[in-house]
Every structure is written in C-alpha cells, then in structure tokens.
C-alpha cells in the first residue's frame, strides 16, 4: 500500500537519542506511513543502530549520504519520499502517539490547509519533561506578519505539510545552516494560498541538550537576518513595514537563548537591541515581557534554568 505520510528523520551523531525518536513513530495510532531516516555522514554508531532497528520494522528505511547539513538531509529524504504528506522529525525529538493521526485528519478534511502543527513541550537531555511549552499561537492574524516576528511552529519536528508545497515554493534552503525551517514556512505563507492549522494539544516534544550554544546563537542571528532579507526581496511592500518589529522579536529571542546558555552580558546586549527596534513588543507580548524581567533578575533566572534543564544543558539550536 502506498504510504500517505512520509516521515523524514535527519540523523547526525545522535546515537544516544535516535531510538527514542523511532519508537515514538512506531507507536503512532496512525499507521499508513513510511519513515526515511537520513544518516548525514554520522561518525558515531547512529547508522548501525538505525540499521538494526530497520531489520525488524519494514516501514523504516535508512538512507545514507555525505554530510551536508540539516536542510540537505531533509531534502534528500523528501526527494525519496512516496507520501502525499511530509512529516518532519529531528532524530533527537519525539512525537506523541496521536501526532500523525491528528494532523492527517485536518489535511484530509480541508484542502485549503497546507501545514498542520501542534503545541509542543521541551524535554531535558535525559528525556524528562520540563514545564516549557510552546503554544504555537501566532502573534497576529496575518500569517506572514506573524512568521516574520516569530516562528510560531516552534522547531523542526512539528510541521506536517502537503508534498505539493515543495513543488510550489521549493526545497529547504541548503545555504542556511540555521533558520531554514522559518525560511520555508515564510515562502509558503507568502503565496497567500495556504492555511496553517494549529492543534492546541501538545503532540511534539523537542529535546534541550548540550551543544555549542554560544556559536549557534551567533549563527542564528546571521541566518535569521538573511531570512528576513530574502523575505524583503520577495515582497518589499508587505515586509518592509514589519521589519522593525521583526528585528525586535528576533533580538528578544536571541536574548532569551543567551540567558538560557548563561551568557548574561550577551543577553543584555540583545535585549537592548530589541528595545531599540520596537519597545511595544514588551507591552503587547507577555513572553517578551517575561524575557525582559528574567534578564533584569538574571542571576536568579540562570540558577533556576540550570535546575530545570540539568546543570550541563543548554538550549538546542
């Protein structure tokens, strides 16, 4: 039987986490799927672990390629996918058992919906849940405006979308080492043809794990600025008026990541930049105000975050 859903799982040096991700797919209440795990040139035991898993799970297939980055791995998987719908799951994250069933129903029942996603929750490196929840609620009614200010889908393991969107707006941009998912959603929103449907229930879990966050924050800033610039080139009249607010939200987000990593000076620098672009976001958006307050009382916040996430943990890029 032809699978309706192709789950694309990029995997690079995640031997510690990959089985959790694969088992979360195996447990889905919806079963008409295929799973393509793309080993992106791993140097650890990731490929051998996946190979052993696939031997007893015929819906799962390992594809190997030279290292090219996350977008390259996703595109490789999509190129080999047979499904009408594409589901994304990074190899260190987890689906709720009803994730695919919920999202497929919406895509089947409303042809105007191009993307379905859900609320999500952060889990620690050891898999234990935290109280950090991303509701996925857009800031504004206009999708393009909302996405320019905040990637409300939240992370790369949340969206399920129609395969035809790839034909319409193109693949994930392999020149972007970060913010590639935001760029893709912005291109979809720019068509003004497709709805994004939010499921309020928590159906995705993203892992907060040790990483070189100080480097990644710098990379995120560069990539996010590039994504905003490309959006401006595509639709200057629509995007230009939103850019100050978009930059304010971007620097607020970078400030929060810096705070999470324990880099207080950088967090203060970024929150100052955010204030300089548009102070109104701290009045209009409770999350932004909370970030500002957290940076003001940063010594207390840093200790609290370390206790919640684990003493050696930082935010995932």
C-alpha positions in Angstrom: 0.0 0.0 0.0 1.3 3.4 -0.9 2.1 5.4 2.3 0.1 8.6 2.8 2.7 10.1 5.1 6.5 10.2 4.7 8.2 10.9 8.0 11.6 12.5 7.3 14.2 11.9 10.1 17.6 13.6 9.6 20.2 11.9 11.8 23.8 13.1 12.5 25.8 11.8 15.5 22.7 11.2 17.7 23.2 7.5 18.7 22.1 8.4 22.2 18.6 9.7 21.1 17.6 8.1 17.8 15.8 5.1 19.2 13.5 7.3 21.2 12.5 9.1 18.1 12.0 6.0 16.0 9.9 4.3 18.8 7.7 7.3 19.0 6.9 6.9 15.3 6.4 3.2 15.7 3.8 3.8 18.4 1.6 6.1 16.3 -2.1 5.4 16.2 -2.0 6.3 12.5 -0.1 3.6 10.6 -0.2 4.4 6.9 3.3 5.9 6.8 6.9 5.3 5.8 9.9 6.5 7.7 13.1 7.7 5.9 16.0 8.1 8.3 18.7 10.1 6.5 22.2 9.5 8.0 24.0 12.6 7.2 27.5 11.2 7.4 27.5 10.3 11.1 30.8 9.5 12.8 29.3 7.6 15.7 27.1 4.5 15.9 23.9 6.2 14.6 23.8 4.3 11.3 24.4 0.8 12.8 21.7 1.5 15.5 19.2 2.5 12.8 20.1 -0.5 10.5 19.4 -2.9 13.4 16.1 -1.2 14.0 15.0 -1.2 10.4 15.6 -5.0 10.1 12.5 -5.7 12.3 10.5 -2.6 11.2 9.7 -2.7 7.5 8.2 0.8 7.3 11.5 2.3 8.4 14.3 2.7 5.8 17.9 4.1 6.3 19.3 6.3 3.6 23.0 7.3 3.8 24.7 10.4 2.4 27.8 12.5 2.8 27.5 15.2 5.5 25.7 18.3 4.1 23.7 19.7 7.0 20.1 19.5 8.2 18.5 21.0 5.1 20.5 18.8 2.8 19.3 15.7 4.8 15.7 16.8 4.8 15.8 17.5 1.0 17.4 14.1 0.4 14.7 12.4 2.3 11.9 14.4 0.6 13.3 13.5 -2.8 13.0 9.8 -1.9 9.6 10.1 -0.2 6.4 8.5 -1.6 3.9 10.1 0.7 1.3 12.7 -0.1 2.1 14.4 3.2 5.6 15.1 4.6 6.2 15.0 8.4 9.4 16.3 9.9 11.0 14.8 13.0 14.6 15.6 14.0 16.4 12.5 15.3 16.6 13.7 18.9 13.0 14.7 19.3 9.8 12.7 19.9 6.2 12.5 18.7 3.1 12.0 20.8 1.3 8.8 19.7 -1.5 10.8 18.2 0.6 13.3 16.3 0.1 11.9 12.8 -3.5 10.8 13.2 -4.5 14.3 14.4 -2.7 16.1 11.6 -3.7 13.8 8.7 -7.4 14.3 9.6 -7.1 18.1 9.1 -5.2 17.8 5.9 -7.7 15.2 4.5 -10.7 17.3 5.5 -9.7 20.7 4.4 -7.8 21.1 1.1 -7.0 24.7 1.9 -4.8 23.7 4.8 -1.2 23.4 3.7 0.5 22.9 7.1 -0.6 21.4 10.4 1.4 21.7 13.6 0.7 21.5 17.3 1.7 22.8 20.7 5.0 21.3 22.0 6.9 20.8 25.1 10.6 20.8 25.9 12.2 17.7 27.4 15.6 17.5 29.1 18.6 15.8 27.6 17.7 12.7 29.7 14.1 12.7 28.3 12.5 14.1 31.4 9.7 16.7 30.7 10.1 20.3 31.6 7.3 22.9 32.1 8.4 24.9 29.0 5.6 24.8 26.5 5.3 26.4 23.1 1.6 27.0 22.3 2.2 27.7 18.7 -0.3 30.5 18.7 0.5 33.2 16.0 1.0 36.7 17.3 -1.1 38.3 14.6 -4.0 37.2 12.3 -1.8 37.7 9.2 0.4 34.6 8.8 3.2 36.4 7.1 3.4 39.1 9.7 3.4 36.5 12.5 6.1 34.4 11.0 8.3 37.4 10.4 8.1 38.2 14.1 8.1 34.7 15.4 8.4 31.1 14.1 5.2 30.0 15.8 5.7 26.4 14.6 8.5 26.5 17.1 11.0 23.9 15.9 11.9 21.5 13.1 10.0 18.5 14.5 6.5 19.9 14.4 5.2 20.6 10.9 3.3 18.2 8.7 2.6 19.6 5.2 1.5 18.7 1.8 4.2 17.4 -0.5 2.9 19.7 -3.3 4.2 22.7 -1.3 7.7 21.6 -2.3 6.8 21.9 -5.9 5.3 25.3 -5.3 7.9 27.0 -3.2 11.0 24.8 -3.4 13.0 22.7 -1.0 14.7 23.8 2.2 17.5 26.2 1.5 20.8 24.3 1.9 22.8 27.6 2.2 21.2 28.2 5.6 22.8 26.3 8.5 20.0 27.7 10.8 16.5 29.2 10.4 15.9 27.0 7.3 12.5 26.0 8.6 11.4 29.6 9.1 12.5 30.4 5.6 10.4 27.5 4.2 7.3 28.5 6.2 7.7 32.1 5.1 7.8 31.1 1.5 4.6 29.1 2.0 2.9 32.0 3.8 4.0 34.4 1.0 1.8 32.5 -1.5 -1.3 33.7 0.4 -2.9 30.4 -0.7 -2.4 28.1 2.2 -3.7 27.9 5.8 -1.6 26.9 8.7 -3.7 24.9 11.2 -2.7 24.8 14.9 -3.6 21.9 17.2 -3.7 23.2 20.7 -2.8 19.8 22.3 0.9 19.0 23.0 1.8 16.5 20.3 5.6 17.2 19.9 8.5 17.1 22.3 11.8 18.8 21.5 14.9 18.0 23.3 17.0 20.6 25.1 20.5 19.1 25.1 24.2 20.1 25.4 25.5 21.9 22.4 27.9 24.8 21.5 25.2 27.4 22.0 27.4 30.4 22.0 28.5 29.6 18.5 25.0 28.7 17.4 23.4 31.9 18.7 25.8 33.9 16.5 24.9 31.7 13.6 21.2 32.0 14.3 21.5 35.8 14.2 23.3 35.8 10.9 20.8 33.3 9.3 17.7 34.9 10.7 18.9 38.3 9.3 19.4 36.6 6.0 16.0 35.0 6.1 14.4 38.4 6.8 16.4 40.0 3.9 15.2 37.3 1.5 11.6 37.8 2.6 12.0 41.5 2.0 13.3 40.8 -1.5 10.3 38.6 -2.3 7.6 41.1 -1.1 9.1 44.5 -0.3 5.8 46.3 0.1 4.4 43.8 2.6 7.6 43.1 4.5 9.3 46.5 4.9 6.7 48.0 7.4 7.1 44.9 9.6 10.9 44.8 9.7 11.5 46.9 12.8 9.1 44.7 14.8 10.5 41.6 13.3 14.0 42.6 14.4 12.8 43.4 17.9 11.4 39.9 18.2 14.5 38.4 16.7 16.8 40.1 19.3 14.4 39.2 22.1 14.6 35.6 21.1 18.4 35.7 20.9 18.4 37.4 24.3 16.4 34.5 25.7 18.7 31.9 24.3 21.8 33.8 25.6 20.1 33.9 29.0 19.5 30.1 28.9 23.1 29.5 28.0 24.3 31.6 30.9 25.8 34.4 28.9 24.3 37.3 30.7 26.3 40.1 29.0 25.2 38.9 25.6 21.6 38.5 26.8 21.6 42.2 28.0 23.2 43.3 24.7 20.5 41.6 22.7 17.6 42.8 24.8 18.9 46.3 24.5 18.9 45.9 20.7 15.4 44.6 20.8 14.2 47.6 22.8 15.9 50.0 20.3 13.9 48.4 17.4 10.4 48.3 19.0 9.6 48.7 22.7 5.9 48.0 22.1 6.5 44.2 21.9 7.2 44.2 25.6 3.8 45.6 26.3 1.9 43.6 23.7 3.5 40.2 24.2 3.7 38.6 27.7 6.5 36.3 26.7 8.7 39.2 25.6 8.0 41.0 28.9 8.9 37.8 30.8 12.2 37.6 28.9 13.0 41.3 29.8 12.2 40.7 33.5 14.2 37.5 33.5 17.3 39.3 32.2 16.9 42.0 34.8 17.0 39.4 37.6 19.4 37.2 35.6 21.4 35.6 38.4 18.3 34.1 39.9 17.0 33.1 36.4 20.2 31.4 35.5 20.3 29.2 38.6 16.6 28.3 38.1 17.1 27.3 34.4 20.1 25.1 35.3 18.0 23.2 37.8 15.1 22.8 35.4 17.1 21.7 32.3 20.1 20.0 34.0 23.3 21.6 35.1 25.1 20.9 31.9 22.3 21.6 29.5 21.8 24.4 27.1 19.2 25.3 24.6 19.1 23.2 21.4 20.0 25.2 18.2 
